[in-house]
Amino acid sequence: MVGVKRICLFVFISVVVTLGGCRSAKMSVADEQMERGEYFDAAATYRKIYNNLKKPSERTLRGEVAYKLGIAHSKLNQNARAAGAFRNALRYGYPDSLLYRHIAKALHADGRYAEAAEAYRQYLMMSPDDEVAKIGLRGVTLAEEMRRNPTRYKVSNAKLFNSRRSDFAPALLGDKIYLTTTNEKAIGSARSEVTGMKRADIWEVSKDEQGKWQRPEPVKGELSTEADEGIVSFSPDGRIMYLTRAKRRTDADTKVEIVTSSRIDASWSAARNFDLIEDTVHNYGHPSVDPSGQYIYFTSDRPGTYGGCDIWRMRLDAKSGAVPENLGPAVNTTGREMFPYAYSDSIIYFSSDGLPGMGGLDIFKAVLTPSGVWKVTNMGVPVNSAADDFGITFYPGREAGFFSSARGDARGYDHIYSFELPDLKISISGMVTDFEEEPIAGARIRIVGRDGSNRRAVSRDDGTFSFDLERGVSYIMQAGAKGYLNARQEFVTDTAEQDAEYEVNFMLASLTVPNVVENIFYDYNKATLRPESTVALDSLAQILRDNPSITVEMSSHTDRVGSDAYNNRLSESRAKSVVDYLISAGIQPERLKWKGYGKSHPKKVTKRVARLYPQFKEGQILNEEFVNSLSEEERDVADQINRRTEFKVTSTDFDSQL
């Protein structure tokens, strides 16, 4: 991580002076390196000092060096080493009240959440009002929850774009990607005192004729210099590049600034000053221009900043005297807010280590509400990890793009990752059958959504159909076929962000033959409907509502047992009971007739009955003579089949207005 990434870390680091002991020349050198933000060099120097301190009398000094070494490692994102160094400082009695908090933050950023939580709690016992520690402890809890409940984003290492050093902050522009790299082919011979790597340059990635991404190459033109350059954004027309430049000086703190470059054909001009920012004292970097070109968002430690550095914005169309606007406490914290990405005029993405998160810098989404307040949400796992995650960029109009992360690299190097939010796969499928459960091919199915969608399909030869749906939408479905009544169903898809498959089956009643209504039950030897019949009766009432122009005859049938007179009287009463229920459910009496057939219409075995009861062949009529020839067990089954309630359509031209 080079200077252009560590924009807000060029402030002096406060370290507690030891209570006693002498200091070597090397110690003063290491301290000066730390003050200049040269963490790589400082860590190496402190390590040499630490290894040479072996006398019992040097115990106090050893604790101080371990503490400072921990600070250096944490700045380099070498969190495991930082945690170890801080624990050594604790072991040697280093007198810093923040030591447990440093240990907790290092463990947090190393993904060791249980240990981090314990360290935060130990620190909060001593400093119960420390907001940083409170946020850290909330972050540990949130991190565990996010790991258990990852988002649907798919994240992959973009290996083609990555070198053996740090590559980060990708930016999409048309069919190119611009990225910041510290690979060994970067311009110049100087190495960063912060990381020990080459100073950063801007490289670009193009596609070949088949549309495949190629290996990164240096940008053409005069843009790259001996300074650190990187973290770019572009004007809406793509002709102006806004970038971060960090110039190191031996006589003063490194100055980080926003500069611009112009595109001339395929080349970029030498960088020049960004005129709208006249402040030469504070640091400005990580520019991002919104798609309209109205605002430029950036990171700065200018006055009014809440913490180490904040996200600010400024109007680009201001001719002079533009005033930067801090995005406020919903976005900015006492930590670091960096790497803004202006997705639209009301949505930005940024990284922060001051909001509850996975450990290092996490990527957050901020949406500007109508009331003018930013609503901020963590992008969750797997976009975020315990390491630094930052520098996101999107393909236009897609929930996909690239970002950078230090995950999985013990050296703390950053690499580029791709991400994509796959489309939700929400569908509904089913089958259209008749009342005998035989599939109906060519049935017409229509689905209408409250979102305005209106689609049609035809059932396949096996009666099946399917539709793609949207999340959280109310739908009405209707199925119909020639020779059958229509059927209708309603349902609502879930709002959960996950794939889902629904099933809705339609059973269409025939217009030409009687339809058996299953699961209508009566008390023994009575016409009283039993409570468990309600579902079937209500479904029958719905069929009549869905087909308001039909009239029907309800019929009841008995088995062979008993006299004709008794069975006729019982079946007549039962059919009337069904009609009475339908009338009570709101069906007009004029549409309903009832008839009791007793045992005069024995059931003819259909495909469905033969499938359920293979002892009976399709087409067999279950009359009294046949049933009497069966075994006692089979007679009981045949009698059960004959005891049934049916309806048949008697007309299709009923006019409810008459």
C-alpha positions, 0 to 999 in steps of 0.5 A: 500500500503506497502513499496514494492509498495511505493519504491520511497517514502522513500525520505524525504518530503519537507515541509515549516517550519511555520513562527512562533509558538511553536512546541509540542513534538507530532509535531516533532514525526509526522514530523519524521514519515513522513520523514521515510515514515510512513504515516499511523502513521504520519496521525494519529499523525497529526490528533490528533494535528489538533483536539487539535488546537482550539485557534485563536492564533494557526491558522497558526499552524493549517494550517501547520498541515492540509497541512502535513495531506494532504500530508500523506493522499495523500501518502496513496491514501486517496485522498478525505481526502487529498483534504479536508486537503489541502483545510483546509490548504488554508483556514488557509492561509498556505504559500505554492505556491504549495498548489493549485497544491496539491489540484488539484492532490488530486481531480484528483486522486479522479475522481473529474475532473471538480474541479481538472481542475479549481484548476489546472487553478488557480495554472497555473495563478500563475505558468504558466510554471509549467510542472507538472500542465500542464500535470495534466490539460491535464490528466484531459481532457484526463480522461474525453475523456477516460471515454466517449470512453472506450476501449473494455477491460472487467474488473472485481474484482477478489474477490476470490483472495482479502482479507480485506486488500491490495492484489496487483501485481499479476504475472502469472507463468504456472498454478499459480498466485503469488501475494503480500498480507497484509492480517491478516495471513501474517508472523510476528506480526509487522505492517507497519508504512506506512499503519497500515497493516501487512507487505507484504508477497507473496502468491500463487493461484493454480487451482483445478482438474477442472481447477478452481482458488482456494483461495490464500495460503502462498508460501511454503518454507523459502521465507516469513520473518518479512520484506516486500516482494512482486512484483515478476517476474520469469526466463523463466524456472520458477525456479528463482523468482526475488522479492522486499524486504523492510527492515525497520530500526530505525537508517536509511531510509528503503532500498528497494532491489531486491533479488532472490529465487530458486524453489526446487520442490514446495517450495521457498528458503530463499531470497538472494542478487541479485548480479548484483546490487552492489549499496547499497545506492539507492532503487531498486525494482519491477523486471520484466524479459523479456520472453527471459531472456535477460533483467531485468526491474526494478524501481529505484531512482538511479542517472540519474533518471528523477523524483521520480523513473524511469524504468531501465533495465539491461542485465541479462547475464552480468557476472559482471559490468552490467550497468543499462540503463534508458528507457529515457524521452519517458517513464520516467518523473518527476513523478513516473514510477513503476511496469514494466512488460516485455511482450516481448523484445520490449513491456513493460507495466508500471505505471506512475503518471507523464504522462497524465492520470486518476489521480493516477498511470495509466497503460501504454503500451510502444512499442520499435520502429525500431528507438529505441524510445519507443512509449507510450500509455495509456491503457484507461478506464476501465483498468485505473481509477482515483485511482492507477492502476498498477502491470499488468500481462498477460496470455501467448499469450492472451490479458487477465490477472490480475492487481491491483487497489485501485479503489472503496476503500476509505481506499486506499487499493489495490485489484486484478482485471481480464481483458480481451480484447474480440475477435472482432466479425466481420462477414458478412452475406447475402442471395443468390437469383435469379432475382425474389428474390427467395432464392437459396439453395446450392449456392457456396460462396467464400471469398478471403481476402488480408490477405491471407484468402480463405474460402468457404461456401454453402448457406442454404435452405433459401439462407443465408450464413455467414462468420467471418472476420478480421478488416481492410481487403479487401475482394472479394466475389463470388457466383455461383450456377448450372443454374445461372451466377456468381456474384462478390462483393468487400468490405473492413472491417472497421479498428475501434476496435469494433464489426461489422456485414456486409451484402452482398446479391447476386442476380444470373441471370438465365441461362435458363429464361429471367431476368428482369432488374429493374430500367431501365427507358426511356423518355416517348414514346422515347428510351432515357435512363434516368439518374436514369437508370445508377445504374442498367445498370452498375450492368448489365455491371458488370454481363457481366464482371464477366461472360466473356464467355456468350452472351446475348440478351437484350429485351424490352417490352411494355404495351398493349396501341398502335399499334403493329408496334408502340410498336415493333419499340419503344421496338426495339429502347429501347433494342438497347439503352441498348446495346449501353450503355453496349458497351460504358461501355466496353462490346464487341459488339459480346456478345450483341444482342437486340430485341424489342418484343413490347406487344407480350410477356406479363409478367407471374406473378411470386412469387415475382410479386404476393408478391408485387401485391397480386391482381394478382395470381401467374401464371396469364399472363397479356395479353391484354384480362385480363388487359382490364377486370381490374379496371382502377387502376389495369390496370395501375399496370399491364401495368407497370409490362409489361413495362420491360427490360430483358436479357437472356443468349444465349450462354456460350462459347464465346471466347474473344480471337477469 
